[in-house]
């Protein structure tokens, strides 16, 4: 299935993680990577996990690091740069090129 989310888009989480991060309105971030085969995206500041890292070389420090884990693409929604609202993505074909359009205001994403 084709994904409507691209690397560099600003997205907001619309569902998930009912535990520690209950306030869904503040969970907004930039897409760092997309994984189309798994239908997942990696979003800056969302779905943080702790990783225990061993030092690989002499002088390098190990410890506990926090990093972003992948989240399902259906759990996030693209934020329109013009109107600033979370929106669905529409497609428009003009001059043989397919562009992504905001469903709310009609601006190009």
C-alpha positions in Angstrom: 0.0 0.0 0.0 1.3 3.5 -0.9 2.1 5.8 2.0 1.0 9.5 1.9 3.7 10.5 4.4 7.2 11.5 3.1 10.5 12.2 4.8 10.7 15.8 6.1 6.9 16.2 6.6 5.6 17.5 9.9 3.1 15.1 11.5 1.1 14.9 14.6 0.2 11.6 16.5 -3.6 11.0 16.4 -3.7 7.8 18.5 -1.7 5.4 20.6 0.3 5.3 23.8 -2.4 5.7 26.4 0.2 5.5 29.2 3.0 7.9 29.8 2.3 10.3 26.9 -1.4 10.9 27.2 -1.5 14.5 26.0 -1.8 13.9 22.2 -1.9 17.6 21.2 1.7 18.2 21.9 3.1 15.2 20.0 4.2 16.7 16.8 7.5 16.2 15.0 9.4 15.8 11.7 9.5 12.5 9.9 13.1 11.2 10.0 12.6 8.1 7.9 9.8 6.1 6.2 9.6 2.3 6.1 7.1 1.6 3.3 7.4 -2.2 3.5 6.3 -2.2 7.1 4.0 0.8 6.7 5.8 2.6 9.5 7.5 6.0 10.0 10.2 7.3 12.4 9.2 10.6 13.9 11.5 13.0 15.8 10.5 13.0 19.5 7.8 10.4 19.2 7.8 6.8 20.5 11.1 7.1 22.4 12.7 3.9 23.6 15.7 3.3 25.8 18.7 1.3 24.3 21.5 -0.1 26.4 24.7 0.5 24.4 28.0 -1.2 25.0 31.2 0.7 24.3 32.6 -0.6 21.0 36.1 1.0 21.1 38.5 2.0 23.8 37.6 5.4 25.2 34.0 5.3 23.9 31.3 5.5 26.5 28.4 3.1 26.9 25.2 3.6 28.8 21.5 4.1 28.3 20.5 6.1 25.3 17.1 7.3 24.2 16.1 7.1 20.5 13.1 7.1 18.3 11.4 3.9 17.3 9.1 3.3 14.3 5.4 4.0 14.6 2.6 2.9 12.3 1.9 5.4 9.6 -1.9 5.2 10.3 -1.3 6.6 13.8 0.0 9.9 12.5 -1.5 12.6 10.3 0.3 15.2 8.2 0.2 18.8 9.4 -0.5 21.4 6.6 2.3 24.0 6.4 -0.2 26.7 5.3 -3.2 26.3 7.7 -1.3 24.4 10.5 -4.0 21.8 11.0 -3.7 18.0 10.8 -5.2 17.0 7.5 -5.8 14.1 5.1 -3.8 14.0 1.9 -5.4 14.4 -1.5 -3.7 13.9 -4.8 -4.0 16.1 -7.9 -2.5 15.4 -11.3 -1.4 18.5 -13.3 0.8 18.5 -16.3 1.5 14.8 -15.9 2.8 15.3 -12.3 1.1 14.0 -9.2 1.1 16.4 -6.3 -0.1 16.1 -2.7 -2.8 18.5 -1.6 -4.2 19.5 1.8 -7.9 18.4 2.1 -8.8 21.4 4.3 -7.3 24.4 2.6 -6.1 23.1 -0.8 -2.5 24.1 -0.4 0.3 21.9 -1.8 2.1 19.8 0.7 
